[in-house]
Amino acid sequence: MRLLLVFCSFLLSFSLLAQAPSVSPELKNASLQERYSLMKSTSQTFQDYKVIKETWLDKEWKIMIDSVRSGRARLRDAKAEGAKLESELLATQLTLKQREASMAATEHAASHIDFMGIDF
């Protein structure tokens, strides 16, 4: 029993130490350019080359892909909204033309007298 307790405490302490440090709140809200600059400045230098940890690079790649996907989704939504507004505009223009034609016919009927098929 005591061995199980020691083993569980060892696992707990190891899992707490093995966790990656959390990302600071200002880094979560940083733009891709700011994240790139931070990654570049914190990486090590070997001669003229920057040495970037692969895990850091993978995380940045995932964030970049998520940003591109969300941008594409916003673009798709904006295009759909634009198409919807354009169809509403065309429908409104058609309704306006119909009303203008109806008003012209009503105005013509009010200002003219029709007697035996002849307009006066």
C-alpha distances in whole Angstrom, upper triangle without the diagonal:
4,5,5,6,9,10,11,13,14,15,17,19,20,21,23,25,26,28,31,33,35,38,41,42,46,45,44,47,49,52,52,54,52,49,51,52,49,47,50,50,47,47,47,51,52,56,57,54,51,48,46,42,42,39,41,44,42,41,45,46,44,45,49,49,48,50,53,52,52,55,57,55,57,60,60,60,63,65,64,65,68,69,69,71,73,74,74,77,79,78,80,82,83,83,86,88,88,89,92,93,93,95,97,98,98,100,103,103,104,106,108,110,110,114,115,112,114,112,113
4,5,5,6,9,10,11,12,14,15,17,18,20,21,23,24,26,30,32,33,37,39,41,44,44,43,46,48,51,51,53,51,48,49,51,47,46,49,48,45,45,45,49,50,54,55,52,49,46,44,40,40,38,40,43,42,41,44,46,44,45,48,49,47,50,53,52,52,55,57,56,57,60,60,60,63,65,65,65,69,70,69,71,74,74,75,77,79,79,80,83,84,84,86,89,89,90,92,94,94,95,98,99,99,101,104,104,105,107,109,111,112,115,116,113,115,112,114
4,5,5,6,9,10,10,12,14,15,16,18,20,21,22,25,28,30,32,36,38,40,44,42,42,45,47,49,49,51,49,46,48,49,46,44,47,47,43,43,43,46,47,51,53,50,47,43,42,38,38,35,38,41,39,38,42,43,42,43,46,47,46,48,51,50,50,54,55,54,56,59,59,59,62,64,63,64,67,68,68,70,73,73,74,76,78,78,79,82,83,83,85,88,88,89,91,93,93,95,97,99,99,101,103,104,104,107,109,111,111,114,115,112,114,112,114
4,5,5,6,9,10,10,12,14,15,16,18,20,21,23,26,29,30,34,36,38,42,40,40,43,45,47,47,49,47,44,46,47,44,42,45,46,42,42,42,46,47,51,52,49,46,43,40,37,36,34,36,39,37,36,40,41,39,41,44,44,43,46,48,47,48,51,52,51,53,56,56,56,59,61,60,61,64,65,65,67,69,70,70,73,75,75,76,79,80,80,82,84,85,86,88,90,90,91,94,95,95,97,100,100,101,103,105,107,107,111,111,109,110,108,110
4,5,5,6,9,10,11,12,14,15,17,18,20,22,25,27,29,32,34,36,40,39,38,42,43,46,46,48,46,43,45,46,43,41,44,44,41,41,42,45,46,50,52,49,46,42,40,36,36,34,36,39,37,36,39,41,39,40,44,44,42,45,48,47,47,50,52,51,52,55,55,55,58,60,60,60,64,65,64,66,69,69,70,72,74,74,75,78,79,79,81,84,84,85,87,89,89,90,93,94,94,96,99,99,100,102,104,107,107,110,111,108,110,108,109
4,6,5,6,9,10,11,12,14,15,17,18,20,24,26,28,31,33,36,39,38,37,41,42,45,45,47,45,42,43,45,41,40,43,42,39,39,39,43,44,47,49,46,43,40,38,34,35,32,34,37,36,35,38,40,38,39,43,43,42,45,47,47,47,50,52,51,52,55,56,56,58,60,60,61,64,65,65,67,70,70,71,73,75,75,76,79,80,80,82,85,85,86,88,90,90,92,94,96,96,97,100,101,101,103,106,108,108,111,112,110,111,109,111
4,6,5,6,9,10,10,12,14,15,16,19,22,24,26,30,32,35,38,37,36,40,41,43,43,45,43,40,42,43,40,38,41,41,37,37,38,41,42,46,47,44,41,38,36,32,32,29,32,35,33,32,36,37,36,37,40,41,40,42,45,44,45,48,49,48,50,53,53,53,56,58,58,59,62,63,63,65,67,68,68,71,73,73,74,77,78,78,80,83,83,84,86,88,88,90,92,93,94,95,98,99,99,102,104,106,106,109,110,107,109,107,109
4,5,5,6,9,10,10,12,14,15,17,21,23,24,28,30,32,35,34,34,37,39,41,41,43,41,38,40,42,38,37,40,40,36,36,37,41,42,46,47,44,41,38,35,32,31,28,31,34,32,31,34,36,34,35,39,39,37,40,43,42,42,45,47,46,48,51,51,51,53,55,55,56,59,60,60,62,64,65,65,68,70,70,71,74,75,75,77,80,80,81,83,85,85,86,89,90,90,92,95,95,96,98,100,103,103,106,107,104,106,103,105
4,5,5,6,8,10,11,12,14,16,19,21,23,27,28,31,34,33,32,36,37,40,40,42,40,37,39,40,37,35,39,38,35,35,36,39,41,45,46,43,40,37,34,31,31,28,30,33,32,31,34,36,34,35,38,39,38,40,43,42,42,45,47,46,48,51,51,51,53,56,56,56,59,61,60,62,65,66,66,68,70,71,71,74,76,76,77,80,81,81,83,86,86,87,89,91,91,93,95,96,96,99,101,103,103,107,108,105,106,104,106
4,5,5,6,9,10,11,12,14,18,20,22,26,28,31,34,32,32,36,37,39,39,41,39,36,37,39,35,34,36,36,33,33,33,37,38,42,43,40,37,34,32,28,29,26,28,31,30,29,32,34,33,34,37,38,37,39,42,41,42,45,46,46,47,50,51,51,53,56,56,56,59,61,61,62,65,66,66,68,71,71,72,74,76,76,78,80,81,82,84,86,86,87,90,91,92,93,96,97,97,99,101,104,104,108,108,106,107,105,106
4,6,5,6,9,10,10,12,16,18,20,24,26,29,32,30,30,34,35,37,37,39,37,34,35,37,34,32,35,35,31,31,32,36,37,41,42,39,36,33,30,27,26,24,26,29,27,26,30,31,30,31,34,35,34,36,39,38,39,42,43,43,44,47,47,48,50,52,52,53,56,57,57,59,62,62,63,65,67,68,69,71,73,73,75,77,78,79,81,83,83,84,87,88,88,90,93,93,94,96,98,101,101,104,105,102,103,101,103
4,5,5,6,9,10,11,15,17,18,22,24,26,29,28,28,31,33,35,35,38,35,32,34,36,32,31,34,34,31,31,32,36,37,41,42,39,36,33,30,27,27,24,25,29,27,26,29,31,29,30,33,34,33,35,38,37,37,40,42,41,43,46,46,46,49,51,51,51,54,56,56,57,60,61,61,63,66,66,67,69,71,71,73,75,76,77,79,81,81,82,85,86,86,88,91,91,92,94,96,99,99,102,103,101,102,100,101
4,6,5,6,9,10,14,15,17,21,23,26,28,27,27,31,32,35,35,37,34,31,33,34,31,30,33,32,28,29,30,34,35,39,40,37,34,31,29,25,26,23,24,28,27,25,29,31,29,30,33,34,33,35,38,38,38,41,43,42,44,47,47,47,49,52,52,53,55,57,57,58,61,62,62,65,67,67,68,71,72,73,74,77,78,78,80,82,83,84,86,88,88,89,92,93,93,95,98,100,100,104,105,102,103,101,103
4,5,5,6,9,12,14,17,20,23,25,28,27,27,30,31,34,33,35,33,30,31,33,29,28,31,30,27,27,28,31,32,36,38,34,31,28,26,22,23,20,22,25,24,23,26,28,27,28,31,32,31,34,36,36,37,39,41,41,42,45,46,46,48,51,51,52,54,56,56,58,60,61,62,64,66,66,67,70,71,72,73,76,77,78,79,82,82,83,86,87,87,89,91,92,93,95,97,100,100,103,104,102,103,100,102
4,5,5,6,10,12,14,18,21,23,26,24,24,28,29,31,31,33,31,28,30,31,28,26,29,30,26,26,28,31,33,36,37,34,31,28,25,22,22,18,20,23,22,21,24,26,24,25,29,29,28,31,33,33,33,36,38,37,39,42,42,43,45,47,47,48,51,52,52,54,57,58,58,60,62,63,64,66,68,68,70,72,73,74,76,78,78,80,82,83,84,85,88,89,89,91,94,96,96,100,101,98,99,97,98
4,6,6,9,10,12,16,18,21,24,22,22,26,27,30,30,32,29,26,29,30,26,25,28,28,25,25,27,30,32,36,37,34,31,28,25,22,22,19,20,23,23,21,24,26,25,25,28,29,28,30,33,33,33,36,38,37,39,41,42,42,44,47,47,48,50,52,52,54,56,57,58,60,62,62,63,66,67,68,69,72,73,73,75,77,78,79,81,83,83,85,87,88,89,91,93,95,96,99,100,98,98,96,98
4,6,8,9,12,16,18,21,24,22,22,26,27,29,29,31,28,25,27,28,25,23,26,26,22,23,24,27,29,33,34,31,28,25,23,19,20,17,18,22,22,20,23,25,24,25,28,29,29,31,33,34,34,36,38,38,39,42,43,43,45,48,48,49,51,53,53,55,57,59,59,61,63,64,65,67,69,69,71,73,74,75,77,79,80,80,83,85,85,86,89,90,90,92,94,97,97,101,102,99,100,98,99
4,6,9,12,15,18,21,23,21,21,25,26,28,27,29,27,24,25,27,23,22,25,25,21,21,22,26,28,31,32,29,26,23,20,17,17,14,16,19,18,17,20,23,22,22,26,27,26,28,31,31,31,34,36,36,37,40,41,41,43,46,46,47,49,51,51,53,55,56,57,59,61,62,63,65,67,67,69,71,72,73,75,77,78,79,81,83,83,85,87,88,89,91,93,95,96,99,100,97,98,96,98
4,6,9,12,15,17,20,18,18,22,23,25,24,27,25,21,23,25,21,20,23,24,20,21,22,26,28,32,32,29,26,23,20,17,17,13,14,18,17,15,18,20,19,20,23,24,23,25,28,28,28,31,33,33,34,37,38,38,40,42,43,44,46,48,48,50,52,53,54,56,58,59,59,62,63,64,65,68,69,70,71,74,74,75,78,79,80,81,83,85,85,87,89,92,92,96,97,94,95,92,94
4,6,9,12,15,17,15,15,19,19,22,21,23,21,18,20,21,18,16,20,20,17,17,19,23,25,29,29,26,22,20,17,13,14,11,11,15,14,12,15,17,17,17,20,21,21,23,25,26,26,28,31,31,32,34,36,36,38,40,41,42,44,46,46,48,50,51,52,54,56,57,58,60,62,62,63,66,67,68,70,72,73,73,76,77,78,79,82,83,83,85,87,90,90,94,95,92,93,90,92
4,7,9,12,14,13,13,17,17,20,20,22,19,16,19,19,16,15,19,18,15,16,19,23,25,29,29,26,22,20,17,15,16,13,12,16,16,13,15,18,18,17,20,22,21,22,26,26,26,28,31,31,31,34,36,36,37,40,41,41,43,46,46,47,49,51,51,53,55,56,57,59,61,62,63,65,67,67,69,71,72,73,75,77,77,78,81,82,83,84,87,89,90,94,95,92,92,90,91
4,6,9,12,10,10,14,15,18,18,20,18,15,18,19,16,15,19,19,16,18,21,24,27,30,30,27,24,22,18,16,17,14,13,16,16,13,14,18,16,15,19,20,19,20,23,24,23,26,28,28,29,31,33,33,34,37,38,38,40,43,43,44,46,48,48,50,52,53,54,56,58,58,59,62,63,64,65,68,69,69,71,73,74,75,77,79,79,81,83,86,87,90,91,88,89,87,88
4,6,8,6,7,10,11,14,15,17,14,11,15,16,12,13,16,16,14,16,19,23,26,29,28,26,22,20,17,16,17,14,11,14,15,11,12,15,15,13,16,18,17,17,21,22,21,23,26,26,26,29,30,30,32,34,35,36,38,40,40,41,44,45,46,47,50,51,51,53,55,56,57,59,61,61,63,65,66,67,69,71,71,72,75,76,76,78,81,83,84,88,89,86,86,84,85
4,6,5,7,9,10,14,15,16,13,12,15,16,12,14,17,16,15,17,21,24,27,30,29,27,23,22,19,18,20,17,14,17,18,14,14,18,17,15,18,20,19,19,22,23,22,24,27,27,27,29,31,31,32,35,36,36,38,40,41,41,44,46,46,47,50,51,51,53,55,56,57,59,61,61,62,65,66,66,68,71,71,72,74,76,76,78,80,83,84,87,89,86,86,84,85
4,5,5,7,9,12,15,16,13,12,16,17,14,16,19,19,17,20,24,27,30,33,32,29,26,25,22,21,22,19,17,19,20,16,16,19,18,15,18,20,18,17,21,22,20,22,25,25,24,27,29,29,29,33,34,33,35,38,38,38,41,43,43,44,47,48,48,50,52,53,53,56,58,58,59,62,63,63,65,67,67,68,71,72,72,74,77,80,80,84,86,83,83,80,82
4,5,5,6,10,12,14,10,10,14,14,12,14,17,16,16,19,22,25,29,31,30,27,24,24,21,21,22,20,17,19,20,16,15,19,18,15,17,20,18,17,20,22,20,21,25,25,24,26,29,28,29,32,33,33,34,37,38,38,40,42,42,43,46,47,47,49,52,52,53,55,57,57,58,61,62,62,64,67,67,67,70,72,72,73,76,79,80,83,85,82,82,79,81
4,5,5,8,10,11,8,7,11,11,9,11,14,14,13,16,19,22,26,28,27,24,21,21,17,17,18,16,13,15,16,13,11,15,15,12,14,17,16,15,18,20,18,19,23,23,23,25,28,27,28,31,32,32,34,37,37,38,40,42,42,43,46,47,47,49,52,52,53,55,57,58,59,61,62,63,65,67,67,68,71,72,73,74,76,79,80,84,85,82,83,80,81
4,6,9,10,13,11,9,13,14,12,13,17,17,16,19,22,25,28,31,29,27,23,23,19,19,19,17,14,15,16,12,11,14,13,10,12,15,13,12,16,17,16,17,20,20,20,23,25,25,25,28,30,30,31,34,34,35,37,39,40,41,43,45,45,47,49,50,50,53,55,55,56,59,60,60,62,65,65,66,68,70,70,72,74,77,78,81,83,80,80,78,79
4,7,9,12,10,9,13,14,13,15,18,18,18,20,24,27,30,32,30,28,25,25,22,22,22,20,17,18,18,15,13,16,15,11,13,16,14,12,16,17,15,16,19,19,18,21,23,23,23,26,28,27,29,32,32,33,35,37,37,38,41,42,42,44,47,47,48,50,52,52,54,56,57,57,60,62,62,63,65,67,67,69,71,74,75,79,80,77,77,75,76
4,7,8,6,6,10,10,10,12,14,15,15,18,21,24,27,29,27,25,22,22,19,20,20,19,15,16,17,14,12,15,15,11,12,15,14,12,15,17,16,16,19,20,19,21,24,24,24,27,29,28,30,33,34,34,36,38,38,39,42,43,43,45,48,48,49,51,53,54,55,57,58,59,61,63,63,64,66,68,69,70,72,75,76,80,81,78,78,76,77
4,5,5,6,9,10,11,12,14,15,16,18,22,24,27,29,26,24,21,22,19,20,20,19,16,16,17,14,11,13,14,10,10,13,12,10,12,15,14,13,17,18,17,18,21,22,22,24,26,26,27,30,31,31,33,36,36,37,39,41,41,43,45,46,47,49,51,51,52,55,56,57,58,61,61,62,64,66,67,68,70,73,74,78,79,76,76,73,75
4,5,5,6,9,10,10,12,14,15,16,20,21,24,26,24,21,18,19,16,18,18,17,14,13,14,12,9,10,11,8,7,11,11,8,10,14,13,13,16,18,17,18,21,22,22,24,27,27,28,30,32,32,34,36,37,38,40,42,42,44,46,47,48,50,52,53,53,56,57,58,59,62,63,63,65,67,68,69,71,74,75,79,80,77,77,74,76
4,5,5,6,9,10,11,12,14,15,19,20,23,24,21,20,17,18,16,18,19,19,15,14,16,15,11,13,15,12,10,14,15,12,13,17,16,15,18,21,20,20,24,25,24,26,29,29,30,32,34,34,35,38,39,39,42,44,44,45,48,49,49,51,53,54,55,57,59,59,61,63,64,64,67,69,69,70,72,76,76,80,81,78,78,75,77
4,5,5,6,9,10,10,12,14,18,19,23,24,22,20,17,18,16,18,19,18,14,14,17,15,11,14,16,13,12,16,16,14,16,19,18,18,21,23,22,23,26,27,26,29,31,31,32,35,36,36,38,40,41,41,44,46,46,47,50,51,51,53,56,56,57,59,61,61,63,65,66,66,69,71,71,72,74,78,78,82,83,80,80,78,79
4,5,5,6,9,10,11,12,16,18,21,23,21,19,15,16,13,14,15,14,11,11,13,11,8,11,12,10,10,14,14,12,15,18,17,17,20,22,22,23,26,27,27,29,31,32,33,35,37,37,39,41,42,42,45,47,47,48,51,52,52,55,57,57,58,61,62,63,64,67,67,68,70,72,73,74,76,79,80,83,85,81,82,79,80
4,5,5,6,9,10,11,14,15,18,20,18,15,12,14,11,13,14,14,11,10,12,11,8,10,13,11,10,14,15,13,15,18,19,18,21,23,23,24,27,28,28,30,32,33,33,36,38,38,39,42,43,43,46,48,48,49,52,53,53,55,58,58,59,61,63,64,65,67,68,69,71,73,74,75,77,80,81,84,85,82,82,80,81
4,5,5,6,9,10,13,14,18,19,17,15,12,14,12,15,16,17,13,13,16,15,12,14,17,14,14,17,19,17,18,22,22,21,24,26,26,26,29,31,30,32,35,35,36,38,40,40,42,44,45,45,48,50,50,51,54,55,55,57,60,60,61,63,65,65,67,69,70,70,73,75,75,76,79,82,82,86,87,84,84,81,83
4,5,5,6,8,12,14,17,19,18,16,13,13,11,13,15,15,11,12,15,13,11,14,16,14,14,18,19,17,20,23,22,22,25,27,27,28,31,32,32,34,36,37,37,40,42,42,43,46,47,47,50,52,52,53,56,57,57,59,61,62,63,65,67,67,69,71,72,72,75,77,77,78,80,84,84,88,89,86,86,84,85
4,6,5,6,10,12,15,18,16,14,10,10,8,9,11,12,8,8,12,11,9,12,14,13,13,17,18,17,19,22,22,22,25,27,27,28,31,32,32,34,36,37,38,40,42,43,44,46,47,48,50,52,53,54,56,58,58,60,62,63,64,66,68,68,70,72,73,74,76,78,78,79,82,85,85,89,90,87,87,84,86
4,6,5,8,9,13,15,13,11,7,9,8,11,13,14,11,10,14,14,12,14,17,16,15,19,20,19,21,24,24,24,27,29,29,30,32,34,34,36,38,39,39,42,44,44,45,48,49,49,51,54,54,55,58,59,59,61,64,64,65,67,69,69,71,73,74,75,77,79,80,81,83,86,86,90,91,88,88,85,87
4,6,8,9,13,15,14,12,9,11,10,13,15,16,13,13,17,16,14,17,20,18,18,22,23,22,24,27,27,27,29,31,31,32,35,36,36,38,41,41,42,44,46,46,48,50,51,51,54,56,56,57,60,61,61,63,66,66,67,69,71,71,73,75,76,77,79,81,81,82,85,88,88,92,93,90,90,87,89
4,7,9,13,16,15,13,10,10,9,10,13,14,11,12,15,15,14,17,19,18,18,22,23,22,24,27,27,28,30,32,32,33,36,37,37,39,42,42,43,46,47,47,49,51,52,53,55,57,58,59,61,63,63,65,67,68,69,71,73,73,75,77,78,78,81,83,83,84,86,89,90,94,95,92,92,89,91
4,7,10,13,12,10,6,6,5,8,11,12,10,10,14,14,13,16,18,18,18,21,23,23,24,27,28,28,30,32,33,34,36,38,38,40,42,43,44,46,48,48,50,52,53,54,56,58,59,60,62,64,64,66,68,69,70,72,74,74,76,78,79,80,82,84,84,85,88,91,91,95,96,93,93,90,92
4,7,10,11,8,6,5,7,9,12,14,12,13,17,17,17,19,22,22,22,25,26,26,28,30,31,32,34,36,36,37,40,41,42,43,46,47,47,50,51,52,53,56,57,57,59,61,62,63,66,67,68,69,72,72,73,75,77,78,79,81,83,83,85,87,88,89,91,94,95,98,99,96,96,94,95
4,6,7,6,5,6,9,12,15,17,15,15,19,20,19,21,24,24,23,26,28,28,29,32,33,33,35,37,38,39,41,43,43,44,47,48,48,51,53,53,54,57,58,58,60,63,63,64,66,68,69,70,73,73,74,76,78,79,80,82,83,84,86,88,89,90,92,95,95,99,100,97,97,94,96
4,6,5,6,7,10,13,16,19,17,17,20,22,21,22,26,26,26,28,31,30,31,34,35,35,37,40,40,41,43,45,45,47,49,50,51,53,55,56,56,59,60,61,63,65,66,66,69,70,71,72,75,76,76,79,80,81,82,85,86,86,88,90,91,92,94,97,98,101,102,99,99,96,98
4,6,8,10,14,17,19,22,21,20,23,25,24,25,28,29,28,30,33,32,33,36,37,37,39,41,42,42,45,47,47,48,51,52,52,54,56,57,57,60,62,62,63,66,67,67,70,72,72,73,76,77,77,79,81,82,83,85,87,87,89,91,92,93,95,98,98,102,103,99,99,97,98
4,7,10,13,16,18,22,20,19,22,24,22,23,26,27,25,28,31,30,30,33,35,34,36,39,39,39,42,44,44,45,48,49,49,51,53,54,54,57,58,58,60,63,63,64,66,68,68,70,72,73,74,76,78,78,79,82,83,84,85,88,88,89,91,94,95,98,99,96,96,93,95
4,6,10,13,15,18,16,15,18,20,19,19,23,23,22,25,27,27,27,30,32,32,33,36,37,37,39,41,41,42,45,46,47,48,51,51,52,55,56,57,58,61,61,62,64,66,67,68,70,72,72,74,76,77,78,80,82,82,84,86,87,88,90,93,93,97,98,94,94,92,94
4,6,10,12,15,13,12,16,17,16,17,20,20,20,22,25,24,25,28,29,29,31,33,34,35,37,39,39,40,43,44,45,47,49,49,50,53,54,55,56,59,59,60,63,64,65,66,69,70,70,72,74,75,76,79,80,80,82,84,85,86,88,91,91,95,96,93,93,90,92
4,7,9,12,11,10,14,15,15,16,19,20,19,22,24,24,25,28,29,30,31,34,35,35,37,39,40,41,43,45,45,47,49,50,51,53,55,56,57,59,60,61,64,65,66,67,70,71,72,74,75,76,77,80,81,82,83,85,86,87,89,92,93,96,97,94,94,92,93
4,6,9,7,7,10,12,11,13,15,16,16,19,21,21,22,25,26,27,28,30,31,32,34,36,37,38,40,42,43,44,46,47,48,51,52,53,55,57,58,59,61,62,63,65,67,68,69,71,73,73,75,77,78,79,81,83,84,85,87,90,90,94,95,91,92,89,91
4,6,5,6,9,10,11,12,15,16,17,18,20,21,23,24,26,27,29,30,32,33,35,36,37,39,41,42,43,45,47,48,49,51,52,54,55,57,58,59,61,63,64,66,67,69,70,72,73,74,76,78,79,80,82,83,84,86,88,90,91,94,95,92,92,90,92
4,5,5,6,9,10,10,12,14,15,16,18,20,21,22,24,25,27,28,30,31,33,34,36,37,39,40,41,43,45,46,47,49,51,52,53,55,56,58,60,61,62,64,66,67,68,70,71,72,74,76,77,78,80,82,83,84,86,89,89,92,93,90,91,88,90
4,5,5,6,9,10,11,12,14,15,17,18,20,21,23,24,26,27,29,30,31,33,35,36,37,39,40,42,43,45,46,48,49,51,52,54,55,57,58,60,61,63,64,66,67,69,70,71,73,75,76,77,79,81,81,83,85,88,88,91,92,89,90,87,89
4,5,5,6,9,10,11,12,14,15,17,18,20,21,23,24,26,27,29,30,32,33,35,36,37,39,41,42,43,45,47,48,49,51,52,53,55,57,58,59,61,63,64,65,67,69,69,71,73,74,75,77,79,80,81,83,86,86,90,91,88,88,86,88
4,5,5,6,9,10,10,12,14,15,16,18,20,21,22,24,26,27,28,30,31,33,34,36,37,39,40,42,43,45,46,47,49,51,52,53,55,57,58,59,61,62,64,65,67,68,69,72,73,74,76,77,78,80,81,84,85,88,89,86,86,84,86
4,5,5,6,9,10,11,12,14,15,16,18,20,21,22,24,26,27,28,30,31,33,34,36,37,39,40,42,43,45,46,48,49,51,52,54,55,57,58,60,61,62,64,66,67,68,70,71,73,74,76,77,79,80,83,83,87,88,84,85,83,85
4,5,5,6,9,10,11,12,14,15,17,18,20,21,23,24,26,27,29,30,32,33,34,36,37,39,40,42,43,45,47,48,49,51,53,54,55,57,58,60,61,63,64,65,67,69,70,71,73,75,75,77,79,82,82,85,86,83,84,82,83
4,5,5,6,9,10,10,12,14,15,16,18,20,21,22,24,26,27,28,30,31,33,34,36,37,39,40,42,43,45,46,47,49,51,52,53,55,57,58,59,61,62,63,65,67,68,69,71,73,74,75,77,80,80,84,85,81,82,80,81
4,5,5,6,9,10,10,12,14,15,16,18,20,21,22,24,26,27,28,30,31,33,34,36,37,39,40,42,43,45,46,47,49,51,52,54,55,57,58,60,61,62,64,66,67,68,70,72,73,74,76,79,79,82,83,80,80,78,80
4,5,5,6,9,10,10,12,14,15,16,18,20,21,22,24,26,27,28,30,31,33,34,36,37,39,40,42,43,45,46,48,49,51,52,54,55,56,58,60,61,63,64,65,67,68,70,71,73,74,77,77,81,82,78,79,77,79
4,5,5,6,9,10,10,12,14,15,16,18,20,21,22,24,26,27,28,30,31,33,34,36,37,38,40,42,43,44,46,48,49,51,52,53,55,57,58,59,61,63,64,65,67,68,69,71,73,75,76,79,80,77,78,75,77
4,5,5,6,9,10,10,12,14,15,16,18,20,21,22,24,26,27,28,30,31,33,35,36,37,39,40,42,43,45,46,47,49,51,52,53,55,57,58,59,61,62,63,65,67,68,69,71,74,74,78,79,75,76,74,75
4,5,5,6,9,10,11,12,14,15,16,18,20,21,22,24,25,27,28,30,31,33,34,36,37,39,40,42,43,45,46,48,49,51,52,54,55,56,58,60,61,62,64,66,67,68,70,73,73,76,77,74,74,72,74
4,5,5,6,8,10,10,12,14,15,16,18,20,21,22,24,26,27,28,30,31,33,34,36,37,39,40,42,43,44,46,48,49,50,52,54,55,57,58,59,60,62,64,65,67,68,71,71,75,76,73,73,71,73
4,5,5,6,9,10,10,12,14,15,16,18,20,21,22,24,26,27,28,30,31,32,34,36,37,38,40,42,43,45,46,47,49,51,52,53,55,57,58,59,61,62,63,65,67,69,70,73,74,71,72,69,71
4,6,5,6,9,10,10,12,14,15,16,18,20,21,22,24,25,27,28,30,31,33,35,36,37,39,40,41,43,45,46,47,49,51,52,53,55,56,57,59,61,62,63,65,68,68,72,73,69,70,68,70
4,5,5,6,9,10,10,12,14,15,16,18,20,21,22,24,25,27,28,30,31,33,34,36,37,39,40,42,43,45,46,48,49,51,52,54,55,56,58,60,61,62,64,67,67,70,71,68,69,66,68
4,5,5,6,9,10,10,12,14,15,16,18,20,21,22,24,26,27,28,30,31,33,34,36,37,38,40,42,43,44,46,48,49,50,52,53,54,56,58,59,61,62,65,65,69,70,67,67,65,67
4,5,5,6,9,10,10,12,14,15,16,18,20,21,22,24,26,27,28,30,31,32,35,36,37,39,41,42,43,45,46,47,49,51,52,53,55,57,57,59,61,64,64,67,68,65,66,63,65
4,5,5,6,9,10,10,12,14,15,16,18,20,21,22,24,25,27,29,30,31,33,35,36,37,39,40,42,43,45,46,48,49,51,52,54,55,56,58,59,62,62,66,67,63,64,62,64
4,5,5,6,9,10,10,12,14,15,16,18,20,21,22,24,26,27,28,30,32,33,34,36,38,39,40,42,43,45,46,48,49,50,52,54,55,57,58,61,61,65,65,62,63,61,63
4,5,5,6,9,10,10,12,14,15,16,18,20,21,22,24,26,27,28,30,31,32,34,36,37,38,40,42,43,44,46,47,48,50,52,53,54,56,59,59,63,64,61,61,59,61
4,5,5,6,9,10,10,12,14,15,16,18,20,21,22,24,25,27,28,30,31,33,35,36,37,39,40,41,43,45,46,47,49,51,52,53,55,58,58,61,62,59,60,57,59
4,5,5,6,9,10,11,12,14,15,17,18,20,21,23,24,26,27,29,30,32,33,35,36,38,39,40,42,44,45,46,48,49,51,52,54,56,56,60,61,58,58,56,58
4,5,5,6,9,10,10,12,14,15,16,18,20,21,22,24,26,27,28,30,32,33,34,36,37,39,40,42,43,44,46,48,49,50,52,55,55,59,59,56,57,55,57
4,5,5,6,9,10,10,12,14,15,16,18,20,21,22,24,26,26,28,30,31,32,34,36,37,38,40,41,42,44,46,47,49,50,53,53,57,58,55,55,53,55
4,5,5,6,9,10,10,12,14,15,16,18,20,21,23,24,25,27,29,30,31,33,35,36,37,39,40,41,43,45,46,47,49,52,52,55,56,53,54,51,53
4,5,5,6,9,10,11,12,14,15,17,18,20,21,23,24,26,27,29,30,32,33,34,36,38,39,40,42,43,45,46,48,51,51,54,55,52,52,50,52
4,5,5,6,9,10,10,12,14,15,16,18,20,21,22,24,26,27,28,30,31,32,34,36,37,38,40,42,43,44,46,49,49,53,54,51,51,49,51
4,5,5,6,9,10,10,12,14,15,16,18,20,21,22,24,25,27,29,30,31,33,35,36,37,39,40,41,43,45,47,48,51,52,49,49,47,49
4,5,5,6,9,10,11,12,14,15,17,18,20,21,23,24,26,27,29,30,31,33,35,36,37,39,40,42,43,46,46,49,50,47,48,46,48
4,5,5,6,9,10,11,12,14,15,17,18,20,21,23,24,26,27,28,30,32,33,34,36,38,39,40,42,45,45,48,49,46,47,45,47
4,5,5,6,9,10,10,12,14,15,16,18,20,21,22,24,25,26,28,30,31,32,34,36,37,38,40,43,43,47,48,45,45,43,45
4,5,5,6,9,10,10,12,14,15,17,18,20,21,23,24,25,27,29,30,31,33,35,36,37,39,41,42,45,46,43,43,41,43
4,5,5,6,9,10,11,12,14,15,17,18,20,21,23,24,26,27,29,30,32,33,34,36,38,40,40,43,44,41,42,40,42
4,5,5,6,9,10,10,12,14,15,16,18,20,21,22,24,26,27,28,30,31,32,34,36,38,39,42,43,40,41,39,41
4,5,5,6,9,10,10,12,14,15,16,18,20,21,22,24,25,26,28,30,31,32,34,37,37,41,42,39,39,37,39
4,5,5,6,9,10,11,12,14,15,17,18,20,21,23,24,25,27,29,30,31,33,35,35,39,40,37,37,35,37
4,5,5,6,9,10,11,12,14,15,17,18,20,21,22,24,26,27,28,30,32,34,34,38,38,35,36,34,36
4,5,5,6,9,10,10,12,14,15,16,18,20,21,22,24,25,26,28,30,33,33,37,38,35,35,33,35
4,5,5,6,9,10,10,12,14,15,16,18,20,21,22,24,25,27,28,31,31,35,36,33,33,31,33
4,5,5,6,9,10,11,12,14,15,17,18,20,21,23,24,26,27,29,29,33,34,31,31,29,31
4,5,5,6,9,10,10,12,14,15,16,18,20,21,22,24,26,28,28,32,33,30,31,28,30
4,5,5,6,9,10,10,12,14,15,16,18,20,21,22,24,27,27,31,33,30,30,27,29
4,5,5,6,9,10,10,12,14,15,16,18,20,21,22,25,25,29,30,27,27,25,27
4,5,5,6,9,10,11,12,14,15,16,18,20,21,23,23,27,28,25,26,23,25
4,5,5,6,8,10,10,12,14,15,16,18,20,22,23,26,28,25,26,23,25
4,5,5,6,9,10,10,12,14,15,16,18,21,22,25,27,24,24,21,23
4,5,5,6,9,10,10,12,14,15,16,19,19,23,24,21,21,19,21
4,5,5,6,9,10,10,12,14,15,18,18,22,23,20,21,18,20
4,5,5,6,8,10,10,12,14,17,18,22,24,21,21,18,19
4,5,5,6,8,10,11,12,15,16,20,22,19,18,15,17
4,5,5,6,9,10,11,13,13,17,19,16,16,13,15
4,5,5,6,9,10,12,13,17,19,17,17,14,15
4,5,5,6,9,12,13,17,20,18,17,14,14
4,5,5,6,9,10,14,17,14,13,10,11
4,6,5,7,8,12,15,13,13,10,11
4,6,8,10,14,17,16,15,12,11
4,7,10,13,16,15,14,10,9
4,6,10,13,12,10,6,6
4,6,10,10,8,6,5
4,7,6,6,5,6
4,5,5,7,7
4,6,8,10
4,7,10
4,7
4
